[in-house]
């Protein structure tokens, strides 16, 4: 009876150990697969992040180029506007001088007409 108890307990222990190791091996395979998939996902996310960083760099470069071009356009407009303003100011002064001279001439002409 005691011998039967020992044999049955030994068989139970062997079966338990076999089942335990079988489950442990399956778990290890599952863990390995999970780790593989996680590493794969991380690699994909890293490549996507690198692409996004490159796109951000391209966008920042295009923004800098557009800022530089806008600054160049602003400088060109300033260069163009100053001579035009000076030219227009000179034309206005010439026009005022001409109008003053014309007024003088008309006054003199009016006096001459009155005298005749």
C-alpha positions in Angstrom: 0.0 0.0 0.0 2.8 2.4 0.9 4.6 1.3 -2.2 1.5 2.0 -4.3 1.3 5.4 -2.7 4.9 6.2 -3.6 4.6 5.0 -7.1 1.4 7.0 -7.7 2.9 10.1 -6.1 6.0 9.6 -8.3 3.9 9.2 -11.4 1.9 12.3 -10.4 5.1 14.2 -9.9 6.5 13.1 -13.3 3.3 14.0 -15.1 3.2 17.3 -13.3 6.8 18.1 -14.3 6.2 17.1 -17.9 3.1 19.2 -18.1 4.8 22.1 -16.4 7.8 22.0 -18.7 5.5 21.6 -21.7 3.5 24.7 -20.7 6.8 26.5 -19.8 8.2 25.8 -23.3 5.0 27.0 -24.9 5.1 30.1 -22.8 8.7 30.7 -23.8 7.7 30.4 -27.4 4.8 32.8 -26.9 7.2 35.2 -25.1 9.7 34.9 -27.9 7.0 35.6 -30.5 5.7 38.5 -28.5 9.2 39.9 -28.1 9.8 39.4 -31.9 6.5 41.3 -32.7 7.3 44.0 -30.2 10.8 44.5 -31.7 9.3 44.5 -35.1 6.7 47.1 -34.1 9.4 49.2 -32.5 11.5 49.1 -35.7 8.5 50.1 -37.8 7.7 53.0 -35.4 11.3 54.1 -35.4 11.4 54.2 -39.2 8.1 56.1 -39.2 9.5 58.6 -36.7 12.6 59.0 -38.9 10.5 59.7 -41.9 8.4 62.2 -39.9 11.6 63.9 -38.7 12.9 64.1 -42.2 9.6 65.6 -43.3 9.8 68.1 -40.5 13.3 69.0 -41.5 12.2 69.5 -45.1 9.3 71.6 -43.9 11.6 73.7 -41.7 14.0 74.2 -44.6 11.2 75.2 -47.0 9.9 77.7 -44.3 13.4 79.1 -44.0 13.7 79.4 -47.8 10.3 81.1 -48.0 11.3 83.5 -45.1 14.5 84.3 -47.0 12.6 84.9 -50.2 10.1 87.1 -48.4 12.9 89.1 -46.9 14.5 89.5 -50.3 11.2 90.6 -51.7 10.7 93.1 -48.9 14.2 94.5 -49.4 13.6 94.8 -53.1 10.3 96.6 -52.5 12.0 99.0 -50.1 14.7 99.6 -52.7 12.1 100.2 -55.3 9.8 102.3 -53.1 12.5 104.8 -51.9 13.5 106.0 -55.4 9.9 106.1 -56.4 9.1 108.2 -53.3 12.0 110.5 -54.0 11.0 110.7 -57.7 7.4 111.4 -56.8 8.5 114.0 -54.2 10.7 115.7 -56.8 7.8 115.7 -59.3 5.5 117.1 -56.7 8.0 119.9 -55.9 8.4 120.6 -59.6 4.6 120.7 -60.0 4.2 123.1 -57.0 7.0 125.3 -58.4 5.3 125.2 -61.8 1.9 126.0 -60.3 3.3 128.9 -58.4 5.0 130.2 -61.5 1.8 129.8 -63.4 -0.1 131.7 -60.8 2.4 134.5 -61.0 2.2 134.5 -64.7 -1.6 134.6 -64.6 -1.6 137.5 -62.1 0.8 139.4 -64.3 -1.3 138.6 -67.4 -4.4 139.6 -65.5 -2.8 142.9 -64.6 -1.7 143.4 -68.2 -5.2 142.7 -69.4 -6.7 145.2 -66.9 -4.2 147.8 -68.0 -5.1 147.6 -71.6 
